[in-house]
Amino acid sequence: MRHLPTRTTRTSHRGVIGALLAGLLCAAGATVPAVADSPAPQAGNGLALTPPMGFNNWNSTHCRTEFNEAMVKGIADIFVEKGLKDAGYQYVNLDDCWAKPQRNADGKLEADPQRFPNGIKSVADYVHSKGLKIGIYTSAGTKTCDSLGLPGALGHEYSDAQQFADWGIDYLKYDNCNNQGVDAKQRYTTMRDALAATGRPIVYSICEWGENKPWEWAGEIGNLWRTTGDINDSWGSMLSIMKQNLPLAAAAGPGHWNDPDMLEVGNGGMTDTEYRTHFSMWSVMAAPLLIGSDLRKAGPETFEILSNHEVIAVDQDPLGKQGTVLSSTGGRWVVTKEMQDGSRVVALFNETGSAQRISTTAEAAGLPKATAYTMRDLWEHTTYNTAGSISATVPAHGTVLLRITADRKWAAHPPAVQLDLNGSPLVEAGRTAALTTTVTDLGRTPATKVSAALTGPSGWQVKAASPTGSPALPTGRALNTRWQVTAPAGTATGTYDLTLTAQYRSPTGTRVRSTVPFQAHVVVAPPAGAGYLSDLPQLSAANGWGPVEKDTSNGESRAGDGNPLTIGGAVFAKGLGVHADSTVEFYTGKACSAVTAQVGVDDEKGAKGTVAFEVWADGTKVASTGVLTNAMPAQPLSADVSGAQVVRLVVTDGGDGVDSDHADWADLRITC
């Protein structure tokens, strides 16, 4: 698995001068006394006072031929034409494979003439002509990470840094491959000093993958540092990286940032809802926002997400606080971020596969006690008042991003309402399911002329069994409506959309329309007897790398690229191949009693991989293993799932981060 970098730090002019002097004298072998400086910025270059924003080609191209001069210039053009430059995106960064396989006779790096026929300096000049900046990549080792073995900078730091400066480079991403076992802090410090010695301001992004806890030491060296291994374009990967990065908030600040890797928005492996979550949570975490999709091929929704000025403002807030977790019970996350103007941003993030009500309060988020608050929805671009409750029903894998202020203008806005759907969204075709919707006034002012409507797919029957309206809802009061929902007989298993819409008026007469999407799952009860779970439809599936595979191992990329399930030399014909972190759910309809399997790390990754397996029945963990390694044979796992409506199979990374965590649910059976 290849890994990447990123990290940023700030300092005063005095710190810059001190770093330059240190670099020059250290290069000459002299000893330099410590220069006192302010405590906040530590890297010494005074750069990246807010998280860097820009583009990097790796996630969309890797080392394929489409990474070339035309692409880089095209991205720079799009930054200007599509308003991304105005939104704050600055850096157009080149990743691995820009260089020739060997240095020239003078020991200098040269650009690959097929990819960059006019050289890097020419490309840099073009990017600069657009009012943008350019970044480049190398590794703190003898070679870069690509299998071609392109020259790295270990032992060439000062000459390479000067060459980058001469080309007009503004940003360096410094990777970690082929490092020859040299101490990480030493390697990255040398390049810091080399960059300082050039006299050119170059943002320094450390790509050490979090292996040596760079958040504990890299603030004195670089501007940003990778906290994890590589991200990939999947929900499981994004979620795993987010969870690793969230606890590190104390290390981040102006000029020195935790970097959970680049954005995947627009690459196609996640839904738009999941991409909005990705962008929301990276912004709340004050992470660098480096676009990883080929914008020349991007659709309107990608640009809409990436150019949301209100969300970008969360990331770019000059106070530089990374958001912190208030709660995460049952996959219902509340993360809050302090802003320079005294407001708080609250992310209500739903990790689960079904809509969830997620709540907190203004005081819990850090705001002073007040009669009421102004609450701004940063994706819907609407403003409400709230009596103090911060609550929303959040779609599966979605995030509601709110900015709350204790100001005196709250009464100018309509009251916020909470829309809920109570009852199981699991529907058997041809049978009627009972659901209840709730519209609750969260505002300090009453909502009047309130009505609720529930709609479903064409052909579905949705009938109200109780009143759908109320003349007024005071603070905290709710309109409850019972509904009968029927999917036509023969409806295929899968996920279908329901929409709850509430309409009401504020005391000043403002008309408000609020909607929440829900997902109903058409399910089929499993047949009686014993069978293989891989033969049953999945209710939902999330995987760390690549899709969940049926009856083969996980190949990390596209569907069907796995191998026979093999654990400790034993080959199994049936089961599921996954990659941590992974969650697979099955509908069992309270009709099944037991799940059994042989579990372990698949042999295809050699000596790497550590995982742990869990079985959950309706939200209760009913079986688990300890940490399993590739050196262990298949382990038997059995779980009592009697009475469960949903069975969930979970694989975690074993607590040591995700690296080659290929896991097999071999001989996976269920008894019903």
C-alpha positions, 0 to 999 in steps of 0.5 A: 500500500502506498502512502502520502504526506501533508502538514503545515506550520507558522512562525514570526519573521524572527523565526524565519530568519532564525531558520534560514540562519540555522540552515545555512550554518548547519550546512557549513557544519557550524553550531547555531544557538537556539533562537527564541520565538513565539510558541504558536508557530514552530516550523519557522516558515510563517506559512499555511496559517490556515489549512492549505487548499488546492489539488493533487493528482494522485487519487485520480491518476496515480502514475498513469499516463493522464498525469501530464503537463496538459492535466496540470495546466487544465486544472489551473485553468479550471480553478480560475474558470469555475471560481475555485480560486476565488473560493480559496484553492491555491495549490496545483500539486504534482505527485509521484512520477513527474521525474525521470528514473535517473538523475543527470550527470550533475546529480540533478532531477529532471522532468519526464520528457513525455509527461512534461516536455517543457519542464517543471519551470515552464509549468510552474510559470503557467500556474503562477500566471493564473495567480496560483501556486504549484507543489511538487513531490519527492520522498525522504528515501533513496527512491519514491514510492512508485514501483518504477523507483524514481530518485528520492531526496535522501542524501540530496536534500539541499540540492533538491530543495534548491532545484525546487526553489529555482523552478518556483515551487511553493509546496513540497510533499515529502513521502516516506518510502525507501527510507533506509531505516533512518530516523524519521525526525532526522530525515524530515528535519534535514529537508526542513533546513534545506528548504529554509536555506533556499530563502523561498517560502515553500509549504512543507508537507510531511507524509510520514503516514502517522507511523511515528506519531508525527503529531507529537514532534512534527510541529517543529519541522513542517507545516502539515503531517499525515496522520494515517495511511493512504485514503481511497475512494470508499466510505470505509476508508474515509470513515477509518481515517476520520476516526484516526484523525479526530482524537488529534485535535490538540496538535493542530493550529495555525501553520501546523495541521493534522492531515488525514490525506486528500479529498476523494470528492468526485472520484465516483466511489461514494455517493454525493451524501457521503462526499458531503460528509467527507467535505464537512468532516475534513472542514470541521477537522481543519484539514488541508483541502486538496482536491483529488479528482480530475476536475476536467471530468467532474460534474456539477454536484462535485463543483457544488460540494467543493465550492461551498463557501460556508463550509470552506469558511469552517475549514479556513477559520483563522482561529485554527481550532480542529473540531473535537468529539462531544459524543459518538454513541451508536454511530451518532457523532457530534463534533464541534469546532470553535470559531474566531467570532465566538460561534460554534460549528456543530457537525451531526454525523451519521455513521450508520446505514439508516437515518438517525436522530442526532442531538446536542445543545448550544451550551454543550457545544460551548456557547453561553447560556442565552434565551435563544440562538441563531442557527445556520444550516451550511448545506441548505443555506438557511437560517433558523432560531433555536431555544437551545436544542441542536438536533436533526434527523440525519440520513444514512452516512450523512452530515448536517453541518450547523453554525450556531451563534448566541446573538440578539438577532435570533427572532428575525428567523423562523423556528427550527423544526426537527423531522423524525421517522419512527418505526422500522424502515424495513419493508417486506414487499406486499405487506403493510408497514406502520411508520410514524412521523414527528415534526417538533418545534425546536425554536423559541418562537411557535411554528404555525399552520404546520403540515406533514407529508410522506411520499414514496416511490411510484407505485407505493401506497402511503396513507395517513392514519392520523391528522397531518396538520396542526394550527400551531406548535409551541416550543418543544411540541410535536405533530405526530402522524401515523402512516401505512406504507406498502411496497407492491408485491414483487418489488425487488429487494433494495433501497428505496427513497421516502421523503418527509416534508413539513411546511409551516409559518413563522410568527412573522408570516414567513413560509418555510418548507423543510424536507428530510430523505429517508431510506426504506429497505425492501427485504426478504426473510431468509429461507428456513434451514441452514445456508450460506450468508454469501448467498443472501442479499446484503442490507448494506455494506461498507469496506475499507478498500474495494467492495465486499466480495462474495466467495473470494478474497478482497482484491482492494480495487474493483469487484471480482478482483479477489482470489480464493478465500485462503487462511493459513493455507486452508482454502474455502469455497464460500464466504465473504472477503472484506478489508478493514474497516468493514461492516456488512448487514443482513436482514434476518427478520427475527427468524434465525438463531445462529451464525458460524464462520471460520475467520482470519487474515487472508494469505494473499498479503504475506506477513501483513495484516491484523484484524478483529471480527465481531457479530452484532444482533440488533445493536448488541455485540454477541460474538468477537475475536481477539486480534488475529494475524496472518500467522494464525490459522482460521479461527472458529466463530459462532454467535447466537442471533436469536430474535434479531431483525438485523445481523451485522458483521464487523471487521476492525483493524485490530487497533494498529491502523489499516495496512493490508488488513484483508479479512475472510469470513470463510464458511460463513453460515446462518441457521434459520 
